[in-house]
């Protein structure tokens, strides 16, 4: 048996939201005997039961894990952080000693001040030496001022040292198992044809690694498109640096995807209750549905994606470096051009502003995961907003800031006004609102204004739009959204009115 002690390197890493799968590679020269290939300095967070080995030539006979104590922590960053923590502790101790001396100096100055006052009171009936009194009082005052100044400087210095100490302790906490003082290595026994060169791979799972998505969306109104870039912020504190490794981002969560759901018993039972009285209440609810896209895909620059059942793997283009001390690494996964329909939209009931909104379809070859989007328009950074998961081919929208030169105002004319004399068997509630929209952009623009009216879920409760409502609106029967599409000339002002009523049987108790 021949032992090979060549250094192995991290060649590939698949990063999951809660862990990572690391693959190391090492070349081996085959001979007449089995070759033992050693993979040294495995991180303490590596799960021994997850170790798997394979070879490009021949076969793997065994994989053994050897664990030995070591004098220093696994990660060099731990040594540096611990040394820095010791230095900060020594500086804090010296500072506390200096603070004690300053307090003693202040007490001494106070005693001198009391003694000077006592001597002055004794000599005041005799020949007074005003010059000596002034000198004595000035000396004690200066001593107390010096002590106060030193105390202030030391308090500021102590605050700064405490801040640095907390930063180092947080860094040590992020390093996690990299502080472990254990040495772990794997010995892989390979049998391969003599004269051949085998590429041996060792794969293992590590904790202390994660990633989350981040996006940049750059609007191009002229081309009617949005350039959407996907970034992966990868962070790992295993103590093992991934240098020039192929990084693959996976959306799978192994702890969840590997466990099927359990069905619970469904029981039918009855309870005796008094006949309830009908009460009319509002029901505000957000409904969410799974979406299946059907739109075609567009090419994504620098991106390769593979579907794996419930998850998707995204390949980061080119080798990447991820430090093992918990420092986040922002990696560009890829970008894609999405066709956009831009419009000025406003919902004055929620916010009295007009926003530039892009209606989009996810034609990228991967679903957009939940994350934060940085928005840019005309080269300017507009802000950040959350993005929910968007399936392939699903529609979504992004807002690229507000426009102050397009004004909107909402006025309540009447709200929850009860009409008692309509019918004896029913009661009617009136609602009316007025909207004012002004265009000061210097060019004609289209503006969409939306307002919400109730949607009745009861057969005996009716919601109706009244005739005095400004015509030209579209009403969505599912969600009750009423929308006007206005074409405004420069400096044009338009007024709209919405009026509706709700008819409710008189035997309903209402919360209005």
Steps between C-alpha positions, in 0.01 A plus 500: 500500500633843401404812700457835323528816712444754223297806592133487402296802400132592511382461141121529526249616761122465490359756743155438649304751710612323820818304416745419220636197316874533444698298246878475522716354224844346497701325230639151562750294301389139472735209561502130565382557857203684635557874543408676824401860433483732804277805522636706788353785706134420461291761684357400840150576371530226236253218564704174508199295393465707183849427364492340156787433261524414132781461251528549126699176464442168676300498820491617861564224753449696824466842659634545854472810718777571752455760772787634713534787750691811396665777700342787309149566366414370154466844344788749489243777535418365848863539610509859376166583663601342834832690498315823428256425782791453742656830393171681544457343844847620605421852376173501692676385818762777464225752438314392814822548701541849353137578585563396862805733515293784357235447765771511769635823349152651505455404866839649583406825324176507694688459830740778404205722415343436840834565674547826306153614595569418866828695499338798332223509761765490775716775349216729397496670842877557483710661230352339182738378227265526202769403251576176686127422528455553127796275422375223732145508360627514139722197563219289642259613226751410228555160660126429498464623140786273392335206675164572333664526157685173550180329614317615186782380274516166678124448477517558123800268471325233708191523277713451190688203650171339603368545145809335354476218755137433408590497130772240559270287714232512231758397241604205718134403542453502121797270458310237699657157473810644334616571858517127564844363589466175310680378190294285267619331184366238261695209353362366171631165377489482118572207268567601140688360197880545514632785292176692517441833673180517704308806613365428848208703636389521863157648572360597841231719657588792729287720721550869557440587134206678338398729217217737415406666171526868414398674179576812301230628265597774250212656308538615137184689408618564145551132418205386711709252696643432844847350548467265798819367661507224760766504772564239766631618834694200630621482858682217675688470829649151469857630520571341161538760227359421157763643269442502124223243536202435277201620702153360433197655669215264587149598605448166676467482879619144582344492847158573344512338155614165641206465741154424358201666670286300741123497457296554815162345586198698378202473734139615469316602813213725609427732788168637614485880469239771526383633160749776416403849392635609163768769528634676192875549527787592271735225391839627384704210374801443279465195279810332366505230234764279349586624153609299201658702224451436133697783343812433299848538643760759414872447501675585826854632483755286683241269652453125497207349687395141563166389641507230767142422589403743775815709460721674247878514482657821371863498388713805580708585194872461558690410818411684819661569837304467825685558826446256786477769770136593439572793269213525245594459133268653239515288185341584166298201385364644175280763340209505258306755297127505575251674273306760699179696460561831680213707640430778748282349775343641813289364784420820692306314768832349612754767396425832326787464250546385142755220443688375194406132483631230267275200434726201432496130421773278645651358180827409674590128504451484877242612758568827678550421865391716789751778562578871480514697173716810452326729249672725245352733240684740270822416683364605841450274799135514610490270800431144599185293522418137587427250224284194560560173320411522131463179300633461148260670260306669781407867489627750756572870521771730631466865598774739389432798722239773516451809281436824687399686181187289470267594786211300640253585775221294658208666683228322700160640408296264714579173671277250679197727467191300597178542297230407750197562279581265214314185598371369828665168429840643397748771582730679253850640561639766264863567409635771270853622418653762272843476330707775340791413265737761352781455245791747526761292316495715187390210281190287459487198730270208576409456867314208659298580814360216710258492791345217698131430551355214706432155355191332645527133595134482607205452269280746693765777524537707184775745401422731209686784328281810467437701182687809617825302481728630222468270200788325323605277789567125504377297797653168602223279636744278693672761717277806455780718358370791288757645256496805272757540222550870436685672218615837633639780290770730643363707792161328469293439813231231514236438767344158562226390733415160642169431676351170608262362758461181700149359563476286814194319642367674812536187713880521461694665781772714342832618636486821293 
